Amino acid sequence: MDSKERTGATYQHASLQHVIGKKMTNESLRNRLGIKTSSYSLASRIIRKAIQEKLVKPQGSKVGVGKSAFYLPFWA
């Protein structure tokens, strides 16, 4: 999966999570993309890129603050 596909998958994951009443987190994205827990920084980079591309947005003001960081699709 290349970078563009990963950011697209991040948007889709955030959208699906929102529709079913859940929130996307670093952990949920890692699980979705099959990223090992030890590679949490890879998921963080993917999320940051999706934010830069305005596909997802942080919920509240806690961007990348541990387990309290949640992300929504841009339209939510």
C-alpha positions in Angstrom: 0.0 0.0 0.0 1.5 3.3 -1.0 1.2 6.6 0.9 -1.9 7.9 -1.0 -3.7 4.6 -0.5 -2.9 4.7 3.3 -4.3 8.2 3.6 -7.4 7.2 1.7 -7.8 4.2 4.0 -7.4 6.5 7.0 -10.3 8.7 5.7 -12.4 5.6 5.0 -11.7 4.2 8.5 -12.5 7.6 10.2 -15.8 7.7 8.2 -16.8 4.2 9.1 -15.9 4.7 12.7 -18.0 7.9 12.8 -21.0 6.3 11.1 -21.1 3.4 13.7 -20.7 5.8 16.6 -17.1 5.2 17.4 -13.9 7.3 17.1 -10.8 6.7 15.1 -7.7 6.5 17.2 -4.0 5.6 16.5 -4.8 2.2 17.9 -7.9 1.6 15.8 -6.0 2.7 12.6 -3.1 0.4 13.5 -5.6 -2.5 13.9 -7.3 -1.6 10.6 -4.1 -1.4 8.6 -2.3 -4.3 10.3 0.5 -2.1 11.8 2.3 -3.6 14.7 1.9 -1.9 18.1 5.7 -1.2 18.2 5.2 0.8 15.0 2.7 3.3 16.4 4.7 6.2 15.0 3.9 5.0 11.4 0.2 5.3 12.2 0.9 8.8 13.7 2.6 9.8 10.4 -0.3 8.5 8.3 -2.8 10.4 10.5 -0.7 13.6 10.2 -0.6 13.3 6.5 -4.4 12.7 6.3 -4.9 15.8 8.5 -2.6 17.9 6.2 -4.6 16.7 3.2 -7.8 17.7 5.1 -9.3 14.2 4.9 -9.6 13.9 8.7 -9.6 16.3 11.5 -8.7 16.0 15.2 -11.6 16.0 17.6 -11.1 18.9 20.0 -7.7 20.4 20.5 -5.8 17.2 21.4 -3.8 16.4 18.2 -1.6 13.4 18.9 -1.9 13.5 22.7 -1.6 9.8 23.6 -4.7 7.8 24.0 -6.9 10.8 24.3 -6.5 11.8 20.6 -9.5 11.0 18.4 -10.0 11.9 14.8 -13.1 12.5 12.6 -13.7 12.6 8.8 -13.5 16.1 7.5 -17.2 16.4 7.0 -18.2 15.5 10.6 
